[in-house]
Amino acid sequence: MLTRAENLIDSRPNAGHDREPLLSLSQDSREYGISCINVETDRPGQRIEPPKRQIGVVSAVFIIFNRIIGTGIFATPSTILGFSGSVGLSLVMWIVGAVIAAVGMQVYIIWGTALPHNGGEKNYLEYLFPKPKQLITSLYAANAVLLAWAAGNSLVFAEYTLASIFSTPTPSTAIFSPVRVVAFLCISGVVLLHGLHIPTGLRLQNILGSLKIGILLIVVAAGFVALTGNLQDGAKRPGNFDSWDVIWEGSKSGGSVICACLYSVIWSYIGFSNANYALSEMENPARTLRIAGPIAIITVTIFYILCNIAYFAAATKEDITDSGRLVAALLFKNVWGNNTERVLNAFVALSALGNVLSVSFSQGRVNQTLGQEDILPFSKFWASNWPAKAPLAGLGLHWLTCIVVIFTLPAGDAYNFVINVISYPLAVINATISFGLIYLSFRNLAPVKSLSPPVDANSATSDLVFAPTKSLLIPTLVFGAANVFLFIVPLTKPPPGVEPYEHLPYWIHAAGGWAVFLMGGIWWVCRYR
């Protein structure tokens, strides 16, 4: 019987090996109820110099915060309002998204507390599927290596940086257009910074995270100004909060409407797992993750709700849904005048840069971990910590994929396809690790003889025993169901007006996501069979 209602994992004794187990349980881990049974590993390993633990609570918060908040909060609210039809239903959708993000964070806290190593979902998938050997790792590696996670916001940074400097749009169709060149400089600078001096990269992330909070506070302040009725001459008073009935006026109903709203909202919260990719570099990872995760989610939720209220206070629903531009631009224009648009462009560029820093930081470590496990071609090179005890090579691999996307991707449907196909496999992975926790909590205890984080060949691995408590089952069920929803909806025909592409079939990015996993399977067959 569990001694504490909040224990997530049954408490059982170790099997008594002489060597030090891979999972050294801290007091924070024991508070989560984590129990280990040591078993010998049959996987040959290599001695990897342990990374320096230099990520504290503040840095962990900003690693998550910068990853979640990119540029979506400045534009996505208009999409959600268009789908929902009313201010009230739109705000409800954002709250539902926050609940899903909170339970998702809990799932990652459970996994991160149990397996406090760099790599994130890779470790959790390998723990769930130790056989066939290296199959699940190969599938995950294709998703991690082939998809240019930081390319999208590098291009956004470039576009809005140039827009904040020049009054006329810069052409972007040429291969070496200003937008592409600035995006190249952005991702290159970020990779060099994270790869040559980790403390400086973390410091810049923290600074940009603080600036991002300041930017969002300015947006919220503008909303309060709008609520008092202090709008520019010629700006129409929206009256979206005049009465309870007005708040819900225009609400749309139907399953397709809810699906369209939730699909966009949930993706706006994705990124809470970002700190899990760097747990080996975290001071007291279990405690840090348990503190930083909820702080980041609560902060993001508060800003999301307040920013939406600010937008609705400054512009009519019709202006928001029909403007075809950043909804934040309407707010700034109606409160402070037309001349503030360049300032907003600079704000968006800084927000995008913070996202590029955060995404690159995590992806470099994932690539390095895959190299340490000899999954990739030239694995020894990608696993290197040379020259500054940082994953410069792993970061360089992500840089290569981003450069390909930046310089070859045409505008329009092709761009939207690549951005969507990057996100799709993550929903499949999140659903798997969620329902995997439920499986582990009900299975009979059986030693697992393969655990992914790179260890010395003479060390031992541990099997974890999870207890099926409410505090484990509820988050995993909700988060798992939400992610099943995310990878099923793209396979169904969307309602009129919410098609993701103009000329491509609606299901193309879902097919692309599964094709990425297929490529990982082909690599496994060629390399290991």
C-alpha positions in Angstrom: 0.0 0.0 0.0 1.3 3.5 -0.8 2.2 5.5 2.2 1.4 8.8 0.5 -1.5 9.6 -1.8 0.7 11.6 -4.1 3.2 8.9 -4.7 3.4 8.1 -8.4 5.7 5.2 -8.3 5.6 2.2 -5.9 8.5 2.0 -3.4 10.5 -1.2 -3.6 14.0 -2.1 -2.6 17.0 -2.3 -4.9 18.3 -5.7 -6.0 21.7 -5.0 -4.4 24.4 -4.6 -7.0 27.9 -3.6 -6.0 28.2 -1.0 -8.8 26.6 2.4 -8.7 23.2 2.4 -10.5 22.7 4.7 -13.5 19.7 6.4 -11.7 21.0 7.9 -8.5 17.9 8.7 -6.6 17.7 12.1 -5.0 15.4 13.0 -2.2 13.2 14.8 -4.7 13.0 11.6 -6.7 11.9 9.6 -3.7 9.2 12.2 -3.0 7.8 11.2 -6.4 7.8 7.6 -5.3 10.5 6.4 -7.7 11.8 3.0 -7.0 14.6 1.2 -9.0 15.6 -2.4 -9.4 19.1 -2.6 -10.8 19.8 -5.0 -13.7 23.0 -5.5 -15.7 23.1 -3.8 -19.1 24.0 -5.9 -22.2 24.5 -2.8 -24.3 28.1 -1.8 -25.0 28.7 1.8 -24.0 31.4 4.4 -24.0 32.7 6.6 -21.2 31.1 10.0 -21.7 32.5 13.0 -19.7 29.5 14.2 -17.7 28.4 17.7 -18.6 28.7 20.5 -16.2 25.5 21.2 -14.2 24.9 24.9 -14.8 21.2 25.2 -15.4 19.3 26.4 -12.4 15.6 27.1 -11.9 15.6 30.5 -13.6 17.4 29.2 -16.7 15.1 26.2 -16.8 12.0 28.4 -16.6 13.3 30.5 -19.6 14.3 27.4 -21.6 10.6 26.4 -21.4 9.2 29.9 -21.6 11.2 30.9 -24.7 10.3 27.6 -26.4 6.5 28.0 -25.9 6.2 31.7 -26.7 7.6 32.4 -30.1 5.5 34.6 -32.3 2.1 32.8 -32.1 0.7 35.0 -29.3 0.9 38.0 -31.6 -1.1 36.4 -34.4 -2.9 33.1 -33.4 -5.7 34.8 -31.3 -7.2 36.1 -34.6 -7.3 32.5 -35.9 -8.9 31.2 -32.8 -11.5 34.0 -32.8 -12.3 33.3 -36.4 -12.9 29.6 -35.6 -14.9 30.1 -32.4 -16.9 33.2 -33.4 -17.1 34.8 -30.0 -14.8 36.4 -27.4 -16.0 34.1 -24.6 -15.6 30.8 -26.5 -12.2 31.9 -27.7 -11.0 32.6 -24.1 -12.4 29.2 -23.0 -10.4 27.5 -25.7 -7.2 29.1 -24.4 -8.0 28.0 -20.9 -8.6 24.4 -22.2 -5.2 24.6 -23.9 -3.6 25.6 -20.6 -5.1 22.6 -18.8 -3.7 20.3 -21.5 -0.3 22.0 -21.2 -0.4 21.6 -17.4 -1.1 17.8 -17.6 1.5 17.5 -20.3 4.1 19.2 -18.1 3.2 16.7 -15.4 3.8 13.8 -17.7 7.3 15.2 -18.6 8.0 15.9 -14.9 7.3 12.2 -14.1 9.5 11.0 -16.9 12.2 13.5 -16.2 12.3 12.7 -12.5 12.6 9.0 -13.3 15.2 9.4 -16.1 17.2 12.6 -15.5 19.3 12.6 -18.6 19.8 14.6 -21.7 17.6 13.5 -24.6 14.0 14.0 -23.6 11.5 11.7 -25.3 14.3 9.6 -26.8 15.0 8.1 -23.4 11.4 7.5 -22.5 10.7 5.8 -25.8 13.7 3.6 -25.5 12.6 2.6 -22.0 9.2 1.6 -23.3 10.5 -0.2 -26.3 13.9 -1.9 -25.6 13.3 -4.4 -28.4 13.9 -4.6 -31.3 17.2 -3.1 -30.3 17.7 0.5 -31.7 14.4 0.4 -33.7 12.6 3.0 -31.6 15.8 5.1 -31.4 16.1 5.1 -35.2 12.5 6.2 -35.6 13.0 9.0 -33.2 16.4 10.0 -34.7 14.7 10.6 -38.1 12.3 12.9 -36.4 15.0 14.7 -34.5 17.6 15.0 -37.2 15.6 15.5 -40.4 13.2 18.2 -39.2 14.5 21.8 -39.1 12.9 22.9 -35.9 14.6 26.3 -35.7 14.2 27.3 -39.4 10.7 28.7 -39.1 11.4 31.2 -36.4 14.8 32.1 -38.0 12.9 33.2 -41.0 10.4 35.0 -38.8 13.2 36.8 -37.0 14.7 37.9 -40.4 11.4 39.1 -41.8 10.5 41.2 -38.8 14.0 42.5 -38.2 14.0 43.8 -41.8 10.5 45.2 -41.4 11.6 47.1 -38.3 14.5 48.7 -40.2 13.1 49.4 -43.7 9.8 51.0 -44.5 9.3 49.0 -47.7 9.0 45.2 -47.8 12.2 43.5 -48.9 11.9 40.9 -51.7 12.2 37.3 -50.5 11.9 35.1 -53.6 15.6 35.0 -54.6 17.8 32.3 -53.1 20.0 34.9 -51.4 17.3 37.4 -50.6 17.8 39.6 -47.5 15.3 37.6 -45.5 17.1 34.3 -46.2 20.5 35.8 -45.5 19.4 37.3 -42.2 17.8 34.0 -41.2 21.1 32.3 -42.1 23.0 34.8 -39.9 20.5 34.2 -37.1 20.8 30.4 -36.9 24.5 30.5 -37.5 25.1 33.0 -34.6 22.9 31.0 -32.3 24.7 27.7 -33.1 28.1 29.3 -32.5 27.0 30.9 -29.3 25.5 27.7 -27.8 28.4 25.6 -29.1 31.3 27.7 -28.0 30.2 29.2 -24.7 27.2 27.7 -22.9 27.0 30.2 -20.1 26.7 33.1 -22.5 24.0 31.4 -24.5 22.0 30.7 -21.4 22.5 34.3 -20.2 21.2 35.6 -23.6 18.2 33.2 -23.4 17.4 34.6 -19.9 17.8 38.2 -21.1 15.6 37.6 -24.1 13.1 35.8 -21.9 13.0 38.8 -19.6 12.6 41.1 -22.5 9.8 38.9 -23.8 8.0 39.2 -20.5 8.5 43.0 -20.8 7.0 43.0 -24.3 4.0 41.0 -23.2 3.6 43.4 -20.2 3.5 46.3 -22.7 0.8 44.4 -24.7 -1.2 43.8 -21.5 -0.8 47.5 -20.5 -2.0 48.6 -23.9 -5.1 46.4 -23.3 -5.8 48.1 -20.0 -5.5 51.5 -21.7 -8.0 50.3 -24.3 -10.4 49.0 -21.7 -10.6 52.6 -20.3 -11.7 53.8 -23.7 -8.5 55.7 -24.5 -8.2 54.8 -28.2 -6.7 56.8 -31.1 -9.0 59.2 -33.0 -10.8 57.2 -35.7 -10.4 53.9 -33.9 -13.8 52.2 -33.4 -14.7 51.3 -29.8 -15.1 47.5 -29.9 -17.4 47.0 -26.9 -16.5 43.3 -26.8 -16.9 43.2 -23.0 -20.0 45.4 -22.6 -22.2 42.6 -21.3 -22.2 38.9 -20.7 -24.4 38.3 -23.8 -22.0 40.4 -25.9 -19.0 38.2 -24.8 -20.7 35.1 -26.1 -22.3 36.7 -29.1 -21.6 34.8 -32.4 -20.4 31.6 -30.7 -20.2 28.7 -33.2 -21.1 25.2 -32.4 -20.3 21.8 -33.7 -17.5 19.3 -33.4 -15.6 20.6 -36.3 -15.4 24.1 -34.8 -14.2 22.8 -31.4 -11.6 20.6 -33.2 -10.3 23.5 -35.3 -10.0 25.7 -32.2 -8.3 23.1 -30.0 -5.9 22.1 -32.7 -4.5 25.7 -33.0 -4.6 26.4 -29.3 -2.8 23.2 -28.2 0.0 23.8 -30.6 0.4 27.3 -29.1 1.4 25.7 -25.8 3.8 23.1 -27.2 7.3 23.4 -25.9 6.9 22.6 -22.2 9.1 19.6 -22.7 12.2 21.7 -23.6 14.0 21.5 -20.3 13.8 17.7 -20.4 16.4 17.7 -23.2 19.1 19.1 -20.9 18.5 17.3 -17.5 22.1 16.1 -17.3 23.2 19.8 -17.2 20.6 20.8 -14.6 21.3 21.4 -10.9 19.3 18.9 -9.0 17.2 18.0 -12.0 14.2 16.5 -10.2 13.7 19.5 -8.0 14.5 22.0 -10.7 12.1 20.5 -13.2 9.3 20.3 -10.6 9.7 24.0 -9.8 10.5 25.4 -13.3 7.8 23.5 -15.2 4.8 24.8 -13.3 6.2 28.3 -13.1 6.7 28.4 -16.8 3.2 27.0 -17.6 1.4 29.3 -15.2 3.3 32.4 -16.5 2.5 31.5 -20.1 -1.1 30.9 -19.4 -1.5 34.3 -17.6 0.1 36.1 -20.4 -1.9 34.3 -23.1 -5.2 35.1 -21.4 -4.3 38.8 -20.6 -3.0 39.3 -24.2 -6.2 38.0 -25.7 -8.2 40.3 -23.4 -6.0 43.2 -24.5 -6.6 42.4 -28.2 -10.4 42.2 -27.7 -10.4 45.5 -25.8 -8.7 47.4 -28.6 -10.3 46.1 -31.8 -13.6 44.8 -33.0 -14.0 41.1 -33.8 -14.4 41.9 -37.5 -11.1 43.9 -37.6 -9.3 41.1 -35.7 -10.4 38.3 -38.0 -10.3 40.3 -41.3 -7.1 42.2 -40.9 -4.8 39.6 -42.4 -1.9 40.8 -40.2 -0.6 40.5 -36.7 -3.5 41.1 -34.3 -1.0 42.9 -32.0 -0.5 45.4 -34.8 -4.1 46.4 -34.4 -3.7 46.8 -30.7 -0.7 49.1 -31.1 -2.3 51.1 -33.9 -5.5 51.7 -32.1 -3.9 52.6 -28.8 -0.6 54.3 -29.7 -1.0 55.2 -33.4 0.3 54.1 -36.8 3.9 54.9 -36.1 4.3 52.1 -33.5 4.3 49.3 -36.1 8.1 49.2 -36.4 8.4 48.9 -32.7 6.1 45.9 -32.7 8.1 44.4 -35.6 11.2 44.6 -33.4 9.3 43.0 -30.5 8.3 40.1 -32.7 11.8 39.7 -34.0 13.2 39.5 -30.4 10.5 37.0 -29.5 11.4 34.8 -32.5 15.1 35.0 -31.6 14.4 33.8 -28.1 12.6 30.8 -29.6 15.5 30.0 -32.0 17.9 30.1 -29.0 15.7 27.7 -27.0 14.9 25.3 -29.8 18.6 25.0 -30.9 19.8 24.5 -27.3 17.6 21.4 -27.0 18.1 20.0 -30.5 21.9 20.1 -30.2 21.7 17.9 -27.1 19.4 15.5 -28.7 21.7 15.1 -31.7 24.7 14.7 -29.5 22.9 12.0 -27.5 22.1 10.1 -30.7 25.7 10.3 -31.7 26.8 9.0 -28.4 24.7 5.9 -29.0 26.1 5.3 -32.5 22.7 5.8 -34.2 23.9 8.4 -36.8 26.4 8.2 -39.5 29.7 9.6 -38.3 28.4 9.2 -34.7 31.7 9.9 -33.1 31.8 13.3 -34.6 28.3 14.3 -33.7 28.9 13.0 -30.1 31.9 15.3 -29.6 32.1 18.0 -27.0 35.0 19.7 -28.8 36.2 22.4 -28.5 34.4 24.0 -25.5 32.7 21.1 -23.7 29.5 21.9 -25.6 27.6 20.0 -28.3 28.9 22.2 -31.2 28.8 19.2 -33.6 25.2 18.3 -32.6 24.2 21.9 -33.0 25.9 21.9 -36.4 23.8 19.0 -37.5 20.7 20.9 -36.7 22.2 24.0 -38.4 22.6 21.9 -41.6 19.0 20.9 -41.8 17.9 24.5 -41.0 20.1 25.9 -43.8 18.6 23.5 -46.3 15.1 24.7 -45.4 16.0 28.4 -45.3 17.6 28.5 -48.7 15.4 26.0 -50.6 11.9 26.5 -49.2 9.5 28.6 -51.4 6.8 30.7 -50.0 3.2 29.8 -49.6 1.9 26.2 -49.2 5.4 24.7 -49.2 6.4 26.8 -46.2 3.2 25.9 -44.3 3.7 22.2 -45.2 7.2 22.1 -43.7 6.2 23.9 -40.5 3.2 21.5 -40.1 5.2 18.4 -40.8 7.7 19.3 -38.2 5.0 19.4 -35.5 3.0 16.3 -36.5 5.4 13.6 -35.3 5.6 15.2 -31.9 1.9 14.4 -31.3 2.6 10.8 -32.0 5.5 10.7 -29.7 3.6 12.5 -26.9 0.7 10.1 -27.1 3.1 7.1 -27.0 5.0 8.2 -23.9 1.7 9.2 -22.1 0.0 5.8 -22.6 3.3 4.2 -22.0 3.3 5.5 -18.5 -0.1 3.9 -18.0 1.2 0.6 -19.3 4.2 0.8 -17.0 2.0 1.5 -14.0 -0.1 -1.7 -14.5 2.5 -4.2 -15.8 4.0 -6.8 -13.7 7.6 -6.0 -12.6 10.0 -7.3 -15.3 13.6 -6.1 -15.6 14.5 -4.1 -18.7 17.9 -4.8 -20.0 18.4 -1.8 -22.2 18.3 1.8 -21.2 19.3 4.5 -23.6 21.2 7.3 -21.9 24.9 6.7 -22.7 26.6 5.0 -19.7 29.9 3.4 -19.0 30.0 -0.3 -20.0 30.6 -1.3 -16.4 27.7 0.5 -15.0 24.2 -0.8 -14.3 20.7 0.2 -15.4 17.5 0.4 -13.4 13.9 -0.7 -13.9 11.3 1.7 -12.6 8.1 0.7 -10.9 5.2 3.1 -11.4 2.1 2.9 -9.3 -1.3 3.6 -11.0 -2.4 6.5 -8.8 -4.8 9.3 -9.8 -1.9 11.8 -9.9 -0.4 9.6 -12.6 -3.4 8.3 -14.5 -5.4 11.5 -14.9 -2.5 13.6 -16.5 -1.4 10.8 -18.8 -5.0 10.0 -20.0 -5.8 13.7 -20.7 -2.5 14.4 -22.4 -2.5 11.1 -24.3 -6.0 11.7 -25.6 -5.1 15.3 -26.5 -2.2 14.1 -28.7 -4.2 11.4 -30.3 -6.6 14.2 -31.2 -3.7 16.1 -32.7 -2.5 13.4 -35.0 -6.0 12.2 -36.0 -7.6 15.5 -36.9 -5.2 16.2 -39.8 -6.4 13.0 -41.4 -10.0 14.2 -41.4 -11.3 16.8 -43.9 -11.4 20.2 -42.3 -14.6 22.4 -42.3 -14.8 25.1 -45.0 -12.6 28.1 -44.3 -10.0 26.4 -42.2 -8.1 24.5 -44.8 -4.4 24.4 -44.0 -3.3 24.8 -47.7 -4.5 26.5 -50.9 -3.3 23.9 -53.4 -2.0 20.9 -51.4 -4.3 18.2 -49.9 -5.2 18.8 -46.2 -3.6 15.5 -45.1 -0.2 16.1 -46.8 1.7 17.0 -43.6 0.3 14.0 -41.7 1.5 11.8 -44.5 4.9 13.6 -44.4 5.1 13.0 -40.6 4.6 9.3 -41.0 7.0 9.3 -43.9 9.7 10.6 -41.5 9.1 7.7 -39.2 9.3 5.4 -42.2 12.7 6.8 -43.1 13.8 6.0 -39.6 12.6 2.4 -40.0 14.4 2.1 -43.3 17.6 3.4 -41.7 17.2 0.8 -38.9 16.8 -2.1 -41.5 19.9 -0.9 -43.4 22.1 -0.4 -40.4 21.1 -3.0 -37.8 19.5 -6.0 -39.7 
